[in-house]
């Protein structure tokens, strides 16, 4: 038997170049993807993480990684879809997912591919579903019909060996139980509910504040809350995810909250990072954009204060620093433009003063 050309560690190392601070999630996803590609039963995964923690970036990175392996092209039928699309189904449960998988299979295999080959490609697809927390079965204690429909649509796909759908006026059936589903959501109210339970000490030992010294030297007290340490299945049920739905995910992974060091790396290291993208923009005008370590630490520190935004907070902070300079790059007056700590702190102070005036 020929050895499979891809190992989970190779996937992990490649994804880690794009996704920072989420090693546990990357490891589990790498194993699941390789298991699926070799035809071994792979666990459906539910990713729970704050906005900006890297869920969508991770899904996109897997898609791009597999698309770059020509030897896996027929095994890598990958699509990404927003959960809200499932809530708008008008063709019957799961047809939107199967339709997209079929269209992608045609793109991968070409116009000359037979329908049997196309359907086989559909049956071994990988489906990434984002914002799954938006299809909760109840909102504020009231039934949410759109969420119920979407959860049932996914359940139909994840456990059904004979899902029928129409293609060009003909009806076909596929075994969708072999499709790998990776879904993710921010579950904002879930964080708040579990945090309240943890802080009042219900069912668990109450949290105690700890003293933290940031990279910028600031000393503050924080409650060391990590959702993975406190999350229970009952929390997901109360949020509005049905027991039948949750039970279809053998792996529930809670992504890490990004620390200052993670945010600093995210800002400069990935190929499509905020700083690299901005630097490429200035290079088009003959300006070499640089940043000091102090400025980098200050940007990461400020973003870390906005915990519910994750890496997205980096963009907001940097926009205030770089906005005027981007408007007229040639006016920088130099071939080298350096962002220093003073510039960053002035921008942060200006924002805080504006907030104070509005209050």
C-alpha positions in Angstrom: 0.0 0.0 0.0 1.3 3.4 -1.0 2.0 5.8 1.9 -0.4 8.8 2.0 1.6 11.9 1.0 0.4 14.2 3.8 0.9 14.1 7.6 -1.0 16.1 10.2 2.2 17.7 11.4 2.8 19.1 7.9 -0.7 20.6 7.9 -0.2 22.0 11.4 3.1 23.7 10.4 1.6 25.2 7.3 -1.5 26.5 9.0 0.6 27.9 11.9 2.1 30.4 9.5 -1.3 32.0 9.1 -3.1 31.3 12.3 -1.4 32.5 15.5 -2.1 31.5 19.1 -4.4 28.6 18.4 -2.1 25.6 18.4 -4.6 23.2 20.0 -7.3 24.0 17.5 -4.8 23.7 14.6 -3.6 20.3 15.9 -7.1 18.8 16.1 -8.2 20.2 12.8 -5.0 18.9 11.1 -5.7 15.4 12.3 -9.3 15.6 11.3 -8.6 16.8 7.8 -5.9 14.1 7.2 -8.2 11.4 8.5 -10.9 12.5 6.2 -8.6 12.7 3.2 -7.4 9.1 3.7 -10.9 7.8 4.1 -10.7 7.2 7.9 -13.7 8.3 10.1 -13.0 11.9 11.1 -14.7 13.9 13.8 -17.0 16.8 13.0 -15.7 19.8 14.9 -17.4 22.7 16.6 -15.1 25.7 17.1 -16.1 28.2 19.8 -14.1 31.4 20.0 -14.5 35.1 20.5 -14.8 37.4 17.5 -11.3 37.9 16.0 -9.8 34.7 17.6 -9.1 33.2 14.2 -12.0 30.8 13.3 -12.7 32.2 9.8 -8.9 32.6 9.2 -8.4 29.0 10.1 -11.1 27.7 7.8 -9.7 29.9 5.0 -6.2 28.7 5.6 -7.2 25.0 5.4 -9.0 25.7 2.1 -6.0 27.5 0.6 -3.6 24.8 1.9 -5.5 22.0 0.2 -6.0 23.9 -3.0 -2.2 24.2 -3.2 -1.7 20.4 -3.3 -2.3 19.2 -6.8 -1.9 15.6 -5.7 -4.9 16.0 -3.4 -7.2 18.0 -5.7 -9.8 15.3 -6.2 -9.9 14.7 -2.4 -10.1 18.3 -1.4 -13.6 19.4 -2.3 -13.8 22.3 0.3 -16.5 24.9 0.6 -17.2 27.7 3.1 -20.7 28.8 3.8 -22.4 31.1 6.4 -24.9 29.4 8.7 -27.5 32.0 7.9 -27.7 30.6 4.3 -29.0 27.4 5.8 -31.8 29.3 7.6 -33.0 30.6 4.2 -33.4 27.2 2.6 -36.3 27.0 0.1 -35.2 23.9 -1.8 -35.3 21.5 1.2 -32.9 20.6 3.9 -29.2 20.8 2.9 -29.7 21.5 -0.8 -27.6 24.7 -0.6 -24.6 22.8 0.8 -24.9 19.9 -1.7 -25.4 22.3 -4.5 -22.2 24.2 -3.7 -20.2 21.0 -3.2 -21.4 19.8 -6.6 -20.5 23.1 -8.3 -17.0 22.9 -6.7 -16.6 19.3 -7.8 -17.3 20.4 -11.4 -14.6 23.1 -11.1 -12.1 20.6 -9.6 -12.8 17.6 -12.0 -13.6 19.5 -15.2 -16.5 19.5 -17.6 -15.7 16.0 -18.8 -16.2 14.4 -15.4 -19.0 11.8 -15.2 -21.9 12.3 -12.8 -20.8 9.3 -10.7 -17.3 10.9 -10.2 -18.9 14.2 -9.3 -21.2 12.7 -6.7 -18.3 10.7 -5.3 -16.4 14.0 -4.9 -19.5 15.6 -3.2 -19.7 12.7 -0.7 -16.1 13.2 0.4 -16.4 17.0 0.7 -15.3 19.2 3.6 -17.8 21.8 4.7 -16.8 24.9 6.8 -19.8 26.7 8.3 -19.2 30.1 9.9 -21.3 31.9 12.4 -23.2 28.8 13.5 -24.1 30.5 16.7 -26.5 32.6 14.6 -28.8 29.6 14.1 -29.7 29.0 17.7 -33.1 27.4 18.3 -34.3 30.0 20.7 -33.6 33.7 21.3 -34.5 35.3 24.6 -36.4 32.2 25.6 -38.6 32.3 22.4 -38.4 29.7 19.6 -36.3 30.8 16.6 -37.9 29.1 13.6 -35.0 30.0 11.2 -32.5 28.6 13.7 -34.5 25.4 14.1 -34.7 24.9 10.4 -31.0 25.5 9.9 -30.0 23.0 12.7 -32.3 20.4 11.3 -30.8 21.0 7.8 -27.3 20.3 9.2 -28.5 17.3 11.1 -30.0 15.8 8.0 -26.7 16.2 6.2 -24.5 14.9 9.0 -26.4 11.7 9.6 -28.2 10.8 6.4 -26.9 8.2 4.0 -29.5 8.9 1.3 -30.0 12.6 0.7 -31.7 13.4 -2.6 -31.3 16.5 -4.6 -32.0 17.7 -8.2 -29.4 18.5 -10.8 -30.3 19.7 -14.3 -33.8 18.2 -13.9 -32.6 14.8 -12.7 -32.7 13.5 -9.2 -29.6 12.0 -7.5 -28.9 10.6 -4.0 -25.6 11.0 -2.1 -24.3 9.5 1.2 -23.7 12.8 3.1 -22.7 11.0 6.3 -19.1 10.9 5.1 -18.8 14.7 4.6 -16.6 16.4 7.2 -18.3 19.4 8.9 -16.2 22.0 10.7 -18.5 24.7 12.2 -17.5 27.8 14.2 -19.2 30.6 16.1 -18.5 33.4 18.6 -21.3 32.5 20.9 -21.2 35.9 22.5 -23.9 35.4 25.1 -22.6 32.0 25.9 -19.3 33.6 27.2 -21.3 36.0 29.3 -23.5 33.3 30.8 -20.7 31.0 31.7 -18.6 33.9 33.0 -21.5 34.9 35.3 -21.7 31.3 36.5 -18.0 31.2 37.1 -17.8 34.5 39.0 -20.6 33.7 41.4 -19.2 30.2 42.0 -22.2 28.2 40.9 -21.2 24.5 40.3 -17.5 25.5 40.2 -14.9 27.1 42.4 -15.3 30.9 42.1 -12.5 32.7 40.3 -10.0 34.9 42.1 -8.3 37.9 40.6 -4.6 37.8 39.7 -2.1 40.5 39.2 -0.9 40.8 35.6 2.0 42.8 34.2 1.6 43.6 30.5 4.4 43.8 27.9 4.1 47.6 28.2 4.8 47.5 32.0 1.2 48.2 33.1 0.1 46.4 36.2 -3.6 45.4 36.6 -5.9 42.8 38.1 -7.7 40.3 35.9 -10.1 37.5 36.5 -8.4 34.4 34.8 -11.4 33.3 32.9 -10.9 30.7 30.1 -14.2 29.3 28.7 -12.7 25.9 28.1 -12.2 25.5 31.8 -15.9 26.1 32.7 -17.9 25.2 29.6 -20.5 22.4 30.0 -22.9 20.8 27.4 -25.8 22.3 29.4 -24.4 25.8 28.6 -24.7 25.1 24.8 -28.2 23.7 25.3 -29.3 26.7 27.2 -27.8 28.9 24.5 -30.1 27.3 21.9 -28.1 24.5 20.3 -30.2 21.4 20.5 -28.8 18.2 22.1 -29.3 16.3 18.8 -27.2 19.0 17.0 -24.4 19.2 19.5 -24.1 15.4 19.7 -23.1 15.3 16.1 -19.8 17.1 16.9 -17.3 14.6 18.4 -14.8 17.4 19.0 -15.7 20.7 20.6 -12.7 23.1 20.6 -12.7 26.4 22.5 -10.2 28.8 20.9 -7.8 30.7 23.1 -8.3 34.4 23.9 -5.4 36.1 22.2 -2.6 37.4 24.5 -0.6 40.6 23.8 2.3 38.5 22.4 -0.1 36.7 20.1 -1.6 40.0 18.8 1.9 41.4 18.2 2.8 38.3 16.1 -0.5 38.5 14.2 0.2 42.1 13.4 3.5 41.5 11.7 4.2 37.8 10.9 1.5 36.3 8.5 2.0 37.1 4.9 -1.3 38.9 4.8 -0.8 40.6 8.1 -2.0 44.2 8.7 1.5 45.6 8.8 2.8 43.7 5.7 -0.3 44.8 3.8 0.2 48.5 4.8 3.9 48.2 4.0 3.2 47.0 0.5 0.8 49.9 0.0 3.5 52.5 0.9 6.1 50.7 -1.2 4.0 51.5 -4.3 4.8 55.2 -3.6 8.5 54.6 -2.9 8.2 54.8 0.9 9.7 52.1 3.2 7.3 51.7 6.1 9.0 50.5 9.4 7.8 50.0 13.0 9.7 50.1 16.2 9.4 47.4 18.9 7.9 50.0 21.3 5.2 50.9 18.8 4.4 47.2 18.1 4.0 46.6 21.9 1.8 49.6 22.3 -0.5 48.5 19.5 -0.8 45.0 20.8 -1.4 46.3 24.3 -4.2 48.5 23.2 -5.8 45.8 21.1 -5.6 43.4 24.1 -7.8 45.7 26.1 -10.6 45.1 23.7 -10.9 41.4 24.5 -14.1 40.7 22.6 -12.6 41.9 19.3 -9.5 39.8 19.3 -7.2 40.4 16.3 -9.8 42.8 14.8 -8.9 45.4 17.4 -5.4 45.6 15.9 -6.9 47.0 12.7 -8.9 49.7 14.6 -5.8 50.8 16.6 -3.5 50.9 13.6 -6.0 52.7 11.4 -5.9 55.7 13.8 -2.1 55.7 13.6 -1.7 55.3 9.9 -4.8 56.9 8.4 -3.5 60.4 7.7 -0.3 59.1 6.4 -2.1 56.7 3.9 -4.1 59.7 2.6 -1.0 61.2 1.0 2.0 58.8 1.1 4.2 61.0 -1.0 3.9 63.8 1.7 5.8 61.6 4.2 8.8 63.6 3.0 11.2 60.7 3.3 12.0 57.4 1.7 11.7 55.7 5.2 8.6 56.2 7.4 8.9 54.8 10.9 5.9 54.2 13.2 7.2 54.8 16.8 5.7 54.4 20.2 5.0 58.1 20.6 2.8 58.1 17.4 0.8 55.1 18.7 0.3 56.5 22.2 -0.8 59.9 20.8 -3.4 58.2 18.6 -4.7 56.2 21.6 -4.8 59.3 23.8 -6.7 61.2 21.0 -9.3 58.4 20.9 -9.7 58.4 24.7 -10.1 62.1 24.8 -12.8 61.9 22.1 -14.6 59.2 24.1 -14.5 61.3 27.2 -15.9 64.4 25.4 -18.8 62.3 24.1 -19.6 61.2 27.6 
